[in-house]
């Protein structure tokens, strides 16, 4: 193959096709936006959960309510499959800390 016909693969997109590379960049831009939304929502949820815990404990309640945690884990498992339970557990931990 001569230098004129050799197409260089874009290191960031993994393709040598310019139109595909542009499509990949556009999709990744949207993925980055979604990732930021997920991060923002994760942090907001953790803050809200911490507020619920502090309010509950200040009023003489327990540190956590296991039935509520099981409900959340099950909701995530139903929506996302087996990995959903792990996602829910990480989210719960972010709000209440480790058990």
Number of C-alpha atoms within 10 A of each C-alpha: 5 5 7 6 7 9 11 11 13 12 9 9 16 12 16 14 13 13 10 13 18 13 12 16 14 12 12 13 12 12 12 12 12 12 12 12 12 12 12 12 12 16 15 13 16 19 15 13 18 16 14 16 19 17 13 15 13 11 9 9 12 12 15 15 11 10 9 10 14 14 12 18 20 17 15 19 17 13 11 14 12 12 12 18 20 15 15 21 15 14 19 19 14 17 20 18 11 8 6
